[in-house]
Amino acid sequence: ACFRLLCSLLIPALFLSGILCVCLVVLLWGIRLWIQQRRKQLSSAGRDGKRPLLVAFFHPYCNAGGGGERVLWCAIRTLQKKYRNVTCVVYTGDRDATGEEIVEGAFRRFNIKLIHPVKFVFLEKRYLVEASLYPYFTLLGQSLGSVFLGWEALLKCVPDIYIDSMGYAFTLPLFKYLGGCRVGCYVHYPTISTDMLSVVRNQDTRFNNAAFITNSPFFSKFKLVYYYFFAFMYGLVGSCSDVIMVNSSWTLNHILSLWRAGACTSVVYPPCDVQTFLDIPLEVEKSTSEYSIVSVSQFRPEKDHPLQIRAFAKLLKEKRVGQEPTLKLILIGGCRNQQDEERVNNLKRLCEELGVGNDVEFRINIPFEELKRHLAEATIGLHTMWNEHFGIGVVECMAAGTVILAHNSGGPKLDIVVPYEGRVTGFLAENEDSYAEMMACIFSLSPEKRLEIRENARRSVHRFSDQHFEDTFLLSVEPLFK
């Protein structure tokens, strides 16, 4: 009787599921046909009678002025140089600026002049991808929000080629299967990484893993299940990309393990403005009464400025470099909001507690020329972020002629601070002790030896130039234009 009851319930349930699946497929196919129809209606032929190829970049914060934006404008300029019958489109949420102001901003910040005009599609629902909207389940919330934002973008403009240049992988299937586009992406860092999974699994307290979670086995297990589910979904949506570009070997390793699409994945180093820093003359240090250590990074928690201050205090306390010359730590960075300013105040308090208040300088939101001056005068360039996905600041310090001391992880370890033609280009450290030790070691070198390391570093950074980016980017996106 039980078996008959189960059969009588199971067969209608399977039948109903089948009907729902067919209805869903028909609905999605209908939406795809409707979107294709919209593409034909919205597109117009160029002067030669041919319809230009629309290449759209999904970059909701294209006016932000960071390293990701430099990649975007260099990519657009590269395509404009190579392909004549291409119109570049940028989906953006920067509705407080006009298209002309955004292009002018790119020229002013990055010295990138576009050859042809760019079409901007302004999105109204950018708030859906802001982290502040999702105090809990932030990764999932932002990813689902990006799908809605992507839908708005698709309705406003249906491109032939779609490139996500900001890390919103969940928009890729939307444009591929509903928009009928060829899709590519440039990944600056994975939304979730195997490192993040291990941090939760090992119950480590970090800036993105709160103490109340690490102290509770239940919350830790729940978060781990959530992360595994999200990693599975992230891998699913990412693998539908026709072309995948990543910014470093570290990002490559994570994307290969999560997306499993090795055949269409390649490393395209971001374009760093190395020439500007290479213009700083390089010469043997003159005898000086003060040496400076310079750190260049935004005042964000992951940059780990407290580690820099503690290592510097340890260096001074142990007087490993003798009484003379005196040492100065200069922290240069941008403050975006009140939280960043509060972070700076906490760092200043830490300096006072450690007794190095007079030896540490904070330079906030300084002009570019002042940044160049500090780098030109510095002996050591300091970087302490764990698992930095690439490290543009590290490249800039090396190009400017400082002896770099970076974190022994991520992009700096795998791609940047590596031997060049068999010669040392810089140094790596991991914790307070090793940073203090390595700084003492650098200061104990002769000025001639330091100059040799600085010259090696300078020669090595040509791998990260605009020209190298253009060559590798064009090679990677070629399949999208066939």
Secondary structure, 3 states (H helix, E strand, C coil): CHHHHHHHHHHHHHHHHHHHHHHHHHHHHHHHHHHHHHHHHHCCCCCCCCCCEEEEEECCCCCCCCHHHHHHHHHHHHHHHHCCCEEEEEEECCCCCCHHHHHHHHHHHHCCCCCCCCEEEECCCHHHHCHHHCCCCHHHHHHHHHHHHHHHHHHHCCCCEEEECCCCHHHHHHHHHHCCCEEEEEECCCCCCHHHHHHHHCCCCECCECHHHHCCHHHHHHHHHHHHHHHHHHHHHHCCCCEEEECCHHHHHHHHHHHCCHHHEEECCCCCCHHHHHCCCCCCCCCCCEEEEEEECCCCHHHCHHHHHHHHHHHHHCCCCCCCCEEEEEEEECCCCHHHHHHHHHHHHHHHHCCCCCCEEEEECCCHHHHHHHHHHCCEEECCCCCCCCCHHHHHHHHHCCEEEEECCHHHHHHHCCCECCECCCEEECCHHHHHHHHHHHHHCCHHHHHHHHHHHHHHHHHHCHHHHHHHHHHHHHHHHC
